[in-house]
């Protein structure tokens, strides 16, 4: 028997037994009596045994039918429990939630959100991958990932924008003291630049002038790294100039450890997204986390950034 035929007729068979006849089963399932009878005949033919003894007034299970019915009942219970497990939206989230997030975003925003999520939903366990690497959400089994990008690449993933922040080109006072302050992006070709290797063109930095026209410069790559935390640390130590989203540098900018270069030029806007495999049948644990992130991320991020422009 082929596997795609294995469960054919089971639902109708169990309903016939529960209802005590073809007509009652047909009425409860919205079928005709003849359809139900034909499906039972096909099931018996496929199994090679008679399951039901029929008279004009009643039906009865054969010994083989009794044994088969007991197993079918268990299958139906198991199937209903499986459906209930993954489709209930009115129960507390449960299971393991696997998340990928950039380190800087996690440090700036996720810590209190994760703490509250665990308090609200104690039946969920978390698996966190805090890494700037662009993970394959589906192939690596992530429930969701957080991504920051100037422009999110096309994919089959569902994305939900959390907020936008500014990206700044920055240097430390020590670096500026030793190497001078560049006043235009084209001057970066003569400076030490710390580049982010996860970008498609890490050594080509894009800007816009005050009229909105593009400026493109091929910078001198002093350090190429896939980790923004390392870039920030080396920049703070005076080893070069880097470009990062504001959420990586909030404290360093507030304390004056870093200076924003080219303040007269429009700062690029970096969008932060939650991405996940599918909107359809979204599990309660994922839905609850996304809702909490949207609830807790400060709505003033854009306004604060705009005031600094």
N, C-alpha and C positions, 0 to 999 in steps of 0.2 A: 504494500500500500504506500503510495507516495505521500510525503509529508504535507503537501498542500491540500490533501483530501482528508487528512487525519481527523479534523474536528468538524467536518461537514455533517450536519444533521443532529449533532449532540444537543443543541439548544432546543430544537423542536422535539426531540425524543424525551428529554427531561420534562418539558412542559406538558406533553401528552400524558405522561405518567402522573405528574402532579395534578393535572386537571381531571384525570379519570376518563378521558375519551378524546377522540379526534375533534369533534365539534366544539367542545369547550376550549380545547387548546387553540383551535383556529380562531375562535372569537377573541380570546385574550391576546393573541399575537397579531391580529389584523390580517390573517390569511383565510383562504377558503379551505373547507374540509378536504377537498380533493387534493389541494396542494400539499397539505400536511400529510395525507395518506401516501402520496407519491414520494415525499421526502423520507418517510419511514421505510418504505419499500426499497428505496435506493440505499439507505443505510444498511438494512439487513442484507441486501445483495452484496454490498461491498464487504461486510464483515463475514458473510457466508454462514450466518446463523439466524434463526428466528428469535426476535426479541420480545414480541408481543403475540399473545393468543387473542384473536378477535372473534366476537360474536355480534349479532345484530344489536345487542343491548349493552355490551360492556367489553372491556379489554382486560387482559391480565398478563403479567410478566411471566415469561418462561424462566427456568433456572438460569440460563445464560443471560437473559434480559435483566434479571435481578442483580446478578454480579456486575453487569455492565452499567446498570443504573447507579449502583453505589459508587463506582469509580467516576462516573459522569458528574454526580452530585459534588464530589470533592473537587473535580476540575472547575466546576462552575463557581464554587466558593473561592478557590484560589484565584480565579480570573477576576472576580469581583473585588477581592482584596487588593490585587495588583493595580487595578484601575483606580480604586479608592486611594491608594498610596500616592499615586503620581498626579491625580487630578483634583484632589481636595484643595480648595483655596480658603476655606474657612477654618483651617487648623493651623496650629503653630508650625512654622518652618522647622524642618528636621534634616539630618544627614550632614554630609561634608560639603562645604562651600570652598571651592578652589579659586583663588583670586590672584591676578597678576597686576602689579602697579609699579610705576616709576618710584624710585627711592625718595626723591625730593617731595613728590606729591604725598606719599605716605607719611613722611615726617611732618609735613605742614598741615595736612588735613585729615588723614585717615585714622590716626591714633585714637582720638576721642570717638570717632564714628564706630570703629571696631569695638571699642569698649562698650558703648551703648547697645550695639547690635547683640553682643554676647549676653548682656543683661536682659534684653528683651526676649531673646530666643535661645534659651539655654540648651535646647536639643540640637543645635547646630554646632558642628566643630569646624574650625577654620584651617585652611591650608594656604599660606601666604607666600607668594614669590615676589619679593621686592627687588626688582631688577630693571635696568633700563633696556634690556633686550626686548625686541619685538617678538612676542611669543606667537605660536600658531595656536589660537584658542581652541579650535576643533581637534586638531591632531594630537595636542598635548593634554587634552581633557580638562581645560579650564571652564569654569562656569561663567566667568566674565573677566574682562581685562579693562584697565584704565589706560587711556592713551592720550598724550598731548601732541598736537601736530599743527603746523601752519595750514595743512590741507590733508584731511584723512583720505588715504588711498581707497579706491573702489574695491569692494569685496562683497562676499555674500553675507557678511556679518550684519547684525542689527546694531545700530549705534544710537546713543542718546547723549546729547550734549549736556554737560554739567554746567560749565561756565567758560568764559574767555578771560585770558589775562594777557599782559604785555610781555614781550620778549625784549631784553635789553643787551646791548653790548657794553661790557664793563671792564674796568681795570682797577687795580689797587693804587693807592697813593704812592706806595714804594715803587711800583713799576713806572708810573708816570714820572716820578722824580728821576729815575735812572734813564728812561728811554724817551721821554717826552710824550705829550698828549697828541694823538692824531685828531685833526679837526675835520677830516672828511674820510668817508669809507675807503676811497682809493688809496689813502696813505697806509692802510693795513698791510699792503704788500711788503712794506718795509719793517713791519713789527712782528713780534712773536705772538702767534695766535694758537689757541688751544681749541682743537676742533672735535666735533662729535661724530664718531664714525658710523652711527646708526642712520645718519642722514644720507640721502642718495648721492649728494655731491658735498661732502664735508668740507672741502677746501674752497668752495665757491659760496660766498655770502651775498645774500640779496638784500637790497635796501630800496627805499623810494625817496625821491627828493620832495621838497615842499610842495611841488606841483603834482606829485603823484607819479612822476615818471620813474621807471626802474633804474636802479644803480646795481651793477654786478661787479664784484671784485674777487679775484683769485688771491686768497690770502696765503701768507707764509705759515705752513703748518709746523709749528714747533713741537706740539704734542697732538697725537691723534688717539682718542680714547672713546670707549663705548659707555663710559660711566660719568654722568654729570656731577656726581659728588666729588670725583677726583678732579675734574675740571675746575670746580669751584674752589677746592682746597689749594690747587696750584695757582689759581688766580689770586686768592687771598695772600699767598706766599710771595706774590710779586713776580711770578715766572712768565706771565703773558696775559693776553686779552682773550676773553671768551664771550659767547652769546648763550644766554640761558633764559628760560621762563622766569618770571618774577617769583613764583612760589619757591624756587630753589634758593633765592637770595634775599628773602624778606628781612631777615635779621641783619645781614651784612650791609644792606642798603640803609636800613634804619640807623645803624650804628656809625655809618660813614666809612666803614672799612672798604667799600667799593664805590666807585664813581661811575655814573652813567655817561657814556660817550655819545656824541652826536645828538644831544638833547633837542636840537632844532628840527631833526628829521622825525617823521612819523614812526613810532615804534610798532613793529609787526604784532598782530594779534594772534595769539596762540590759543586754539580751542582745546578743551579737555573733554573727553568722551568716555562713557562706559560702553563697551562693546560686548556683545554676547551672541551665541549661535543662532537663536531663533526667538521671535516674538510669540509664536504659536505655542501653546501649552507651557508657558513660562512657569517654572517651579516656584512654590511659595518662598523658598529660601533666597532665590535670586531676586524675585520681585521685591521682597522685603528689604533686601540690601540696597537695591537701586533706589527705592523710595526714600530710604533713610539718607543715602548720600545726597540726593536732591534736596531733601528737607534740611540737612545740616550744613551744606557748603554755604559759606556766607554769600548772600545775594548782593553784597556791596563790592565784590571783587572788581567788577567792571568800573564802577563809579570811582573807587580808590585809584585804579590805574589811570583813568581818564584825568583825574585831578593832578597826576604827576606829569602828564604829557607836556 
